[in-house]
Amino acid sequence: MVINMKVKIERLDYYGKGITHVDGKVCFVPNTLEDEEVEIKIVEDKKKYMIGKVTNYIKTSEKRIKPKCKYYDICGGCNLAHMSFEDENIFKVKIVNELFEHSCKYKVNIKDINYDDEFNYRNKLVLHSDWKQLGLYNDNSHDLVEIDKCLLVSNKINNCISDLDKTKDQIIRVSNDEKEISINDKLMTSIGDKIYYLSKDSFFQINKTLTEKLYNCIRDYSNEINPLKVLDLFCGIGSIGIYIDNDRYKITGVDYSKSNIEDAKKNSKLNNCNNISFICDRVENVIDQFNDYDLVIVDPPRAGLHKKVVDNLIRINSKYIIYVSCNPHTIIRDLNLLYDYYDLKDIKLFNMFPRTYHCESITILERR
Ligand SMILES: C[S@@+](CC[C@H](N)C(=O)[O-])C[C@H]1O[C@@H](n2cnc3c(N)ncnc32)[C@H](O)[C@@H]1O
């Protein structure tokens, strides 16, 4: 294997890794920027691609910044920390447009991205234990990186790390107003004027402030649509359904997590929602029983929608679909399947996970 070769970075991929070519084969090089010239050694040589590691920066980009985190080199969680936050936002808009251009039947032209704080935005931190120390797993090797703070999480969380028991994993959460903190246990939190009870194993959006804007956007779309019946698929603790609830809508939420659905039922009572009911099951197991919905909201995990779910969305034929996605690759795949039946009315990006490559979107589809 050739070591220490000189290459020029052509562009970045979705994950923020530099792309170059070595002997005609694509090679991904983390911690590089477009046009940089670097020396790399090949650390993996697969059939279709290689992975290179920088051994020397020959010509760096004027856009390169020094990452603010002292763990940047050994943690790997913040894939974009070597570019400014402003450039990160520009990059995310560009890369999502490129992915759509390349792979999606719908033509989109996304102009900007919604964002809030660059740091201290997370309301949750999971620390792993090796019995002696607490830390994060390195993104690639899964080696434990002991940390005393993470720039992405609320300072309220950082301030309690040193006091934690190091002999077991720890989940630390803070309420979105940062008034309450919880270690491995339940928590009361809020989004806008809604309050949410959250058990240890339940899902909750991790961005303290931007979630409210994401949900406001979904609520604005819903108010425009003014549906009678709403299906909230992958509903978590019922947070979206409860957020958009008014006395007119009849909402059904589905999630496969028992803990989520138990919390969702409590949350609908806490927020005086009388028209919401919940089903605890896999969406693909129950979707064929639903008919006559005006609006279906889907907010799946990164894997996107099961083919059976897409087929049933087509069968249900709701006037509108709002698709909340944390993975542009899978939403593009699913949108292509809906292309013959729905028009894409709008798409908005939200930088819910600054300094990492992740990018959230909301797409609204109208029945053709
Ligand atoms: C991205 S979260 C969205 C939760 C919620 N909409 C929110 O905004 O907080 C995805 C949710 O899908 C649930 N989930 C994942 N796969 C599922 C499946 N096959 N069927 C039902 N729920 C699923 C998870 O439990 C999780 O709550």
PDBQT file of the ligand as one rigid body, heavy atoms in Angstrom, charges set to zero:
ROOT
HETATM    1  C1  LIG A 401     -37.002  10.971  14.852  1.00  0.00    +0.000 C 
HETATM    2  S1  LIG A 401     -37.961  10.338  16.158  1.00  0.00    +0.000 S 
HETATM    3  C2  LIG A 401     -39.354  11.417  16.061  1.00  0.00    +0.000 C 
HETATM    4  C3  LIG A 401     -40.192  11.537  17.298  1.00  0.00    +0.000 C 
HETATM    5  C4  LIG A 401     -41.183  12.693  17.357  1.00  0.00    +0.000 C 
HETATM    6  N1  LIG A 401     -41.908  12.884  16.126  1.00  0.00    +0.000 N 
HETATM    7  C5  LIG A 401     -40.539  13.976  17.826  1.00  0.00    +0.000 C 
HETATM    8  O1  LIG A 401     -40.554  14.979  17.099  1.00  0.00    +0.000 OA
HETATM    9  O2  LIG A 401     -40.013  13.998  18.951  1.00  0.00    +0.000 OA
HETATM   10  C6  LIG A 401     -38.461   8.831  15.488  1.00  0.00    +0.000 C 
HETATM   11  C7  LIG A 401     -39.396   8.027  16.360  1.00  0.00    +0.000 C 
HETATM   12  O3  LIG A 401     -39.766   6.857  15.618  1.00  0.00    +0.000 OA
HETATM   13  C8  LIG A 401     -39.900   5.760  16.491  1.00  0.00    +0.000 C 
HETATM   14  N2  LIG A 401     -39.765   4.579  15.618  1.00  0.00    +0.000 N 
HETATM   15  C9  LIG A 401     -38.657   4.153  14.971  1.00  0.00    +0.000 A 
HETATM   16  N3  LIG A 401     -38.958   3.125  14.149  1.00  0.00    +0.000 NA
HETATM   17  C10 LIG A 401     -40.293   2.913  14.265  1.00  0.00    +0.000 A 
HETATM   18  C11 LIG A 401     -41.217   2.017  13.660  1.00  0.00    +0.000 A 
HETATM   19  N4  LIG A 401     -40.803   1.130  12.759  1.00  0.00    +0.000 N 
HETATM   20  N5  LIG A 401     -42.508   2.093  14.003  1.00  0.00    +0.000 NA
HETATM   21  C12 LIG A 401     -42.926   2.998  14.935  1.00  0.00    +0.000 A 
HETATM   22  N6  LIG A 401     -42.100   3.882  15.527  1.00  0.00    +0.000 NA
HETATM   23  C13 LIG A 401     -40.805   3.842  15.200  1.00  0.00    +0.000 A 
HETATM   24  C14 LIG A 401     -38.864   5.982  17.564  1.00  0.00    +0.000 C 
HETATM   25  O4  LIG A 401     -39.273   5.367  18.776  1.00  0.00    +0.000 OA
HETATM   26  C15 LIG A 401     -38.839   7.520  17.678  1.00  0.00    +0.000 C 
HETATM   27  O5  LIG A 401     -39.694   7.956  18.684  1.00  0.00    +0.000 OA
ENDROOT
TORSDOF 0
